[in-house]
Amino acid sequence: MTNDKTLQLAWRTLRRLVPHHARERARELAERYQYDDEFREYVATRTWLVLPTGFVFVLVSTVCAIGTVIFIGRYVRPPAPFLGFAVLLLGIAVWLAGIAAQLLVYFSWLEHRALPHLVPPARREARRASFDRRSAAALLRDILSRISARSLSLWIPVAVFVLVPLGMLAFTSPKAVVFLVGIGILAPVLYIFFDR
């Protein structure tokens, strides 16, 4: 019985860590990919770019999960031997949630990148012409107005399940953190470079 209560408590805690907006956005993206042929075609034509970036996110989450288990095992000794299994379960949760959080942000970004490709060509040219006439200050105001609490809530799971484990990993292996942050930033940059 105590295991069931422990699992229920863990599940409730994880649900609180992932905001409602992030769960709704994941559902919306899944439905958009399932029912929107243009978005699905956009992603399918760039599979050779999407898959390597996804593998980078899996690598980052794997190392974050391992780092979490090592950090807790080294610095926070469990008082009872059976709690070592709980630490292992925590590592698995960090791994799965980290992959899901990174992929959620990545596919939201892909959807945003796909929007100009989904607009008819005549409207696309008008949009480019109006963009060229904007000043840098107007562009910055436009970008800041698009940032809402809803879009920021997508980054909360990334902060909890990727950045916090990276911070724990920094205690044991700072070079690994530098490498992971580097490839985590380089992957979308390379996507943009090769998507031209």
Number of C-alpha atoms within 10 A of each C-alpha: 5 7 8 9 10 12 11 12 12 14 12 11 11 14 12 10 13 20 16 14 15 21 16 12 18 20 13 13 18 14 11 15 18 11 11 12 11 15 20 15 13 18 18 12 11 13 12 11 18 18 11 13 21 17 13 20 24 19 17 24 28 20 21 28 28 17 24 26 23 18 19 17 14 11 10 9 12 15 8 7 9 9 12 16 11 14 17 18 14 17 24 18 16 23 24 16 21 27 23 19 25 25 18 23 19 17 18 18 12 16 19 11 13 17 13 14 13 13 12 9 11 8 11 14 12 10 13 11 11 9 12 8 9 11 9 9 9 12 12 11 10 11 10 10 9 10 10 9 9 15 15 11 17 23 19 17 22 21 15 17 27 26 17 14 25 26 17 20 23 16 12 14 13 14 11 17 23 13 12 20 14 11 18 17 12 14 19 18 12 13 16 12 9 10 9 5
